[in-house]
Amino acid sequence: MPKIPYSARMRIYKEFKFEAAHFLPSAAPGTPNARVHGHSFRARIVIEGEPGESTGYIFHFEELASALRETEDALDHRMLNDIEGLKAPTLERIAMWIWNRLANRVPGLCQVEVHRDSCNEGCIYRGPSAEGRLAAE
């Protein structure tokens, strides 16, 4: 394979979908969000890096799919409030939860998006702030 003669910093992504139920404990009593309801979610995982000189890719999509399967299974057709770390499953907390599950398995992870397409809503999380990161990261 020919050597790429320039810096080629790029981003790749892979998406998965899941169906899940939840309620928001902070919602006002009697409102729809205070009751159990469900959504179709779409998550997009973005990785940043430079293609390897010998491989030509940043991260192999099969390896990424493998890392995502476990996360998708943990969320799909579940009651999100029952999942450890998601007692109040807002889009923001779901995105952070996914990040935390993948951060040590997916080098170059730079963004997690969680969408509720039927509501035209979503959240983009780019990881913890610099002051929030642990020294080991």
Backbone bond lengths (Angstrom), bond angles and torsions (degrees), N, CA, C in turn:
res aa  C-N    CA-C-N  psi(-1)  N-CA   C-N-CA  omega(-1)  CA-C   N-CA-C  phi
1 M - - - 1.449 - - 1.528 108.17 -
2 P 1.325 116.83 134.97 1.473 118.59 -179.54 1.519 111.45 -67.98
3 K 1.307 115.31 145.66 1.461 121.05 178.34 1.528 109.62 -70.16
4 I 1.308 115.58 137.21 1.463 120.25 176.35 1.522 106.34 -77.14
5 P 1.333 117.61 117.75 1.463 120.73 -170.99 1.522 115.53 -83.06
6 Y 1.301 118.37 15.32 1.453 120.56 -177.44 1.525 108.74 -151.05
7 S 1.301 114.52 165.10 1.467 119.04 176.46 1.524 108.02 -67.42
8 A 1.303 116.00 129.98 1.462 119.78 -175.90 1.524 110.54 -127.83
9 R 1.302 117.19 58.68 1.457 121.17 178.07 1.524 107.75 -67.43
10 M 1.316 115.85 125.58 1.466 120.41 -175.18 1.519 109.84 -140.03
11 R 1.322 114.57 172.22 1.458 121.66 173.76 1.526 108.41 -127.81
12 I 1.316 115.03 139.37 1.457 121.31 172.75 1.522 107.23 -122.00
13 Y 1.314 117.02 162.20 1.460 119.03 177.58 1.517 110.70 -147.94
14 K 1.302 114.23 158.68 1.456 122.60 172.89 1.517 107.11 -139.71
15 E 1.324 115.66 143.05 1.453 121.00 -178.55 1.523 110.53 -115.27
16 F 1.320 114.72 154.84 1.452 120.87 167.84 1.517 107.93 -142.54
17 K 1.325 115.19 158.40 1.458 120.93 -179.15 1.516 109.02 -118.67
18 F 1.318 115.11 151.49 1.454 119.72 174.23 1.521 109.57 -150.31
19 E 1.309 114.40 151.09 1.458 123.35 176.50 1.520 106.26 -108.13
20 A 1.310 117.82 133.86 1.458 119.42 -178.32 1.527 110.55 -156.14
21 A 1.319 114.04 156.40 1.464 121.45 176.10 1.523 109.16 -107.24
22 H 1.315 115.80 155.96 1.465 120.50 175.99 1.522 109.41 -166.47
23 F 1.293 114.96 173.61 1.459 122.65 167.94 1.518 105.76 -146.15
24 L 1.315 116.16 159.35 1.459 120.48 -179.18 1.526 109.10 -106.94
25 P 1.338 116.97 110.33 1.465 120.35 -178.79 1.526 113.51 -57.95
26 S 1.329 117.24 -25.69 1.467 120.30 -178.18 1.531 112.91 -84.78
27 A 1.331 117.70 -6.73 1.465 120.37 -178.95 1.536 110.29 -70.21
28 A 1.294 114.82 149.43 1.471 120.20 178.91 1.523 109.97 -62.28
29 P 1.331 116.98 137.18 1.474 120.02 179.77 1.532 111.40 -54.36
30 G 1.323 115.42 139.08 1.461 120.60 178.56 1.515 114.95 86.47
31 T 1.329 118.79 -10.11 1.464 120.92 178.75 1.533 109.16 -85.46
32 P 1.335 117.79 157.77 1.459 120.54 -177.82 1.534 114.06 -55.10
33 N 1.317 118.02 -38.22 1.464 119.74 -178.18 1.524 112.94 -71.72
34 A 1.308 118.06 -17.23 1.457 121.43 177.50 1.528 111.12 -80.14
35 R 1.347 116.16 -17.93 1.463 121.18 179.12 1.527 109.53 -95.17
36 V 1.314 115.89 156.39 1.460 120.23 175.55 1.520 109.20 -65.30
37 H 1.313 115.63 129.63 1.460 122.87 177.85 1.520 108.52 -151.00
38 G 1.310 116.50 167.04 1.461 119.46 -176.55 1.509 113.56 -124.08
39 H 1.325 114.47 163.20 1.465 122.36 178.35 1.522 109.57 -142.31
40 S 1.312 114.22 158.16 1.458 121.88 165.41 1.519 105.27 -97.53
41 F 1.321 116.44 122.01 1.461 122.05 -178.63 1.526 109.78 -108.98
42 R 1.316 115.56 153.12 1.463 122.73 172.13 1.525 107.03 -130.43
43 A 1.313 115.66 127.06 1.473 120.02 178.13 1.526 109.06 -113.86
44 R 1.311 115.63 137.81 1.468 121.97 176.55 1.523 107.37 -120.63
45 I 1.337 115.86 127.58 1.451 123.17 -179.86 1.526 106.97 -109.77
46 V 1.333 116.90 123.92 1.462 122.10 -175.31 1.530 109.07 -114.17
47 I 1.321 115.24 134.31 1.466 122.36 179.56 1.522 107.93 -122.50
48 E 1.325 115.62 137.74 1.465 120.93 179.48 1.518 109.53 -116.54
49 G 1.320 115.66 142.31 1.451 119.96 176.72 1.520 110.60 173.39
50 E 1.309 114.31 -170.57 1.463 120.71 176.12 1.512 108.50 -112.85
51 P 1.326 117.35 140.06 1.460 119.37 178.22 1.531 110.42 -58.69
52 G 1.332 115.41 137.19 1.456 120.01 177.45 1.515 110.75 -62.90
53 E 1.315 116.19 144.29 1.464 120.01 -178.27 1.525 111.50 -60.87
54 S 1.312 117.53 -40.93 1.468 119.51 -178.12 1.524 112.91 -87.82
55 T 1.340 117.98 -29.75 1.464 119.93 -176.09 1.515 113.35 -92.26
56 G 1.328 117.15 -33.85 1.458 120.81 -176.35 1.518 113.49 81.90
57 Y 1.320 118.29 3.06 1.458 120.06 178.49 1.523 111.34 -129.22
58 I 1.341 114.49 161.40 1.468 122.25 -179.77 1.525 109.79 -80.49
59 F 1.327 115.34 -47.42 1.462 122.85 -178.15 1.519 105.25 -154.49
60 H 1.289 117.72 131.18 1.464 120.96 -176.44 1.532 109.63 -65.85
61 F 1.334 116.55 130.39 1.454 120.15 -176.75 1.527 112.79 -62.36
62 E 1.322 118.03 -32.06 1.470 120.07 177.16 1.528 111.16 -64.84
63 E 1.326 117.19 -39.82 1.466 120.78 176.81 1.529 110.20 -65.35
64 L 1.313 116.08 -38.97 1.462 119.99 178.38 1.531 110.06 -65.91
65 A 1.328 116.77 -44.63 1.460 120.67 178.54 1.525 110.99 -58.78
66 S 1.314 116.52 -40.46 1.460 121.23 178.84 1.527 110.94 -62.65
67 A 1.322 117.39 -43.54 1.467 121.65 179.29 1.526 110.67 -65.67
68 L 1.319 117.39 -33.67 1.463 121.04 -177.08 1.524 112.77 -78.76
69 R 1.342 117.74 -28.69 1.466 120.75 -177.54 1.516 112.35 -55.19
70 E 1.312 116.57 -45.07 1.467 121.41 -179.06 1.530 110.95 -64.27
71 T 1.303 116.55 -40.92 1.462 121.04 179.09 1.523 110.63 -67.56
72 E 1.322 116.01 -45.02 1.465 120.13 178.03 1.528 110.58 -59.30
73 D 1.320 117.09 -44.73 1.460 120.69 -179.56 1.532 111.75 -62.99
74 A 1.325 116.71 -35.45 1.466 120.66 179.98 1.535 111.84 -67.03
75 L 1.342 117.32 -22.19 1.461 122.05 -176.60 1.523 114.11 -105.45
76 D 1.323 117.16 -33.92 1.459 121.73 -169.83 1.535 112.53 -68.55
77 H 1.327 115.41 129.00 1.462 123.61 -179.68 1.524 111.85 54.88
78 R 1.329 114.91 43.79 1.471 121.95 178.54 1.526 109.23 -121.93
79 M 1.305 112.94 163.33 1.466 121.01 169.68 1.519 104.91 -90.78
80 L 1.326 117.37 106.55 1.459 121.27 -172.32 1.525 112.29 -58.73
81 N 1.317 118.13 -35.65 1.471 120.93 -179.15 1.522 112.07 -61.45
82 D 1.335 117.88 -22.91 1.463 121.82 -179.04 1.529 113.44 -85.17
83 I 1.321 117.42 -8.42 1.463 121.89 -178.73 1.525 108.96 -84.18
84 E 1.328 115.76 131.18 1.462 119.70 179.60 1.522 110.52 -56.10
85 G 1.323 115.63 127.71 1.461 121.38 -178.95 1.518 114.14 92.66
86 L 1.348 117.36 -3.97 1.467 120.36 -178.61 1.530 112.40 -126.50
87 K 1.309 117.81 38.35 1.467 120.30 -178.92 1.528 111.89 -61.81
88 A 1.331 117.21 -28.91 1.466 122.48 175.76 1.533 107.05 -124.65
89 P 1.348 117.02 80.31 1.464 121.61 -169.06 1.531 115.53 -79.73
90 T 1.311 115.72 75.87 1.465 120.91 172.00 1.527 107.85 -80.26
91 L 1.314 117.10 166.90 1.471 120.13 175.24 1.528 110.83 -55.70
92 E 1.320 115.64 -40.66 1.465 120.24 -178.56 1.523 111.18 -62.20
93 R 1.323 116.26 -45.31 1.471 119.34 -178.43 1.518 112.27 -71.85
94 I 1.333 117.29 -33.34 1.467 119.68 176.01 1.526 109.82 -64.38
95 A 1.332 117.28 -42.99 1.476 120.78 179.16 1.528 110.84 -61.95
96 M 1.328 117.52 -43.68 1.469 120.32 178.50 1.528 110.97 -66.12
97 W 1.316 117.24 -38.04 1.463 121.76 179.47 1.525 110.16 -62.67
98 I 1.334 116.79 -45.04 1.467 120.79 177.91 1.526 109.56 -62.36
99 W 1.332 117.70 -45.55 1.468 121.76 178.63 1.528 110.18 -54.38
100 N 1.319 116.20 -50.11 1.462 120.69 -176.83 1.526 112.30 -62.32
101 R 1.314 118.09 -32.87 1.469 121.38 177.50 1.521 112.09 -71.58
102 L 1.336 116.71 -30.84 1.461 120.32 -172.76 1.524 114.76 -101.77
103 A 1.315 118.20 -19.32 1.473 122.00 -170.43 1.522 113.34 -53.38
104 N 1.321 118.71 -40.31 1.464 120.72 -178.91 1.518 113.22 -86.77
105 R 1.323 118.02 -8.57 1.464 121.76 -178.06 1.517 113.28 -104.07
106 V 1.321 116.45 -18.39 1.464 120.42 -173.27 1.528 109.17 -124.91
107 P 1.339 117.13 92.96 1.470 119.81 177.97 1.534 110.70 -60.67
108 G 1.300 116.24 137.53 1.458 121.04 179.10 1.519 114.06 86.51
109 L 1.335 117.25 4.48 1.465 120.03 178.06 1.529 108.14 -54.64
110 C 1.323 116.26 125.32 1.474 118.16 -178.44 1.516 113.48 -128.72
111 Q 1.336 117.45 -11.58 1.456 117.73 -177.62 1.523 109.92 -163.24
112 V 1.315 115.36 139.36 1.460 122.42 172.00 1.519 106.68 -125.57
113 E 1.314 115.93 128.34 1.466 121.31 176.66 1.521 108.32 -116.34
114 V 1.304 116.93 140.59 1.455 122.00 173.56 1.523 106.89 -127.67
115 H 1.336 115.40 126.53 1.464 121.37 -175.55 1.520 111.10 -122.33
116 R 1.324 115.50 145.20 1.459 123.72 165.24 1.523 104.61 -116.20
117 D 1.323 115.25 89.32 1.461 120.47 -172.79 1.522 112.79 -61.49
118 S 1.338 117.82 -34.58 1.466 119.74 -179.00 1.526 111.76 -66.09
119 C 1.326 116.77 -22.82 1.465 121.62 179.22 1.532 111.91 -101.55
120 N 1.337 116.85 -3.56 1.469 121.80 -174.92 1.517 111.19 55.92
121 E 1.366 114.96 45.25 1.462 121.43 -178.74 1.522 109.85 -130.02
122 G 1.309 114.99 156.08 1.457 119.11 176.11 1.512 111.77 -170.58
123 C 1.321 114.07 173.63 1.456 121.79 178.58 1.516 108.37 -139.25
124 I 1.312 116.69 137.96 1.459 122.75 175.67 1.519 107.46 -116.03
125 Y 1.345 115.68 123.01 1.469 121.09 -179.54 1.511 108.07 -119.09
126 R 1.311 116.53 128.56 1.458 122.27 -177.71 1.523 112.21 -110.37
127 G 1.302 117.30 23.56 1.457 121.45 176.47 1.504 112.57 92.76
128 P 1.331 114.24 169.81 1.470 118.77 -178.42 1.523 111.07 -65.49
129 S 1.320 115.40 151.69 1.460 119.89 176.84 1.533 108.76 -65.14
130 A 1.295 117.03 159.85 1.472 122.13 -176.45 1.524 111.12 -55.23
131 E 1.327 117.05 -40.42 1.464 118.82 -178.58 1.521 111.81 -74.05
132 G 1.350 117.66 -16.83 1.449 120.88 178.96 1.520 114.02 -90.29
133 R 1.325 117.42 -7.59 1.456 120.39 -177.73 1.521 110.94 -80.83
134 L 1.300 115.37 145.92 1.451 121.26 177.85 1.523 110.23 -80.76
135 A 1.324 116.54 154.03 1.459 120.91 -179.24 1.515 112.14 -59.20
136 A 1.319 118.29 -29.13 1.460 121.70 -178.21 1.518 112.72 -75.60
137 E 1.323 118.34 -12.15 1.454 120.55 -176.04 1.509 111.36 -78.57
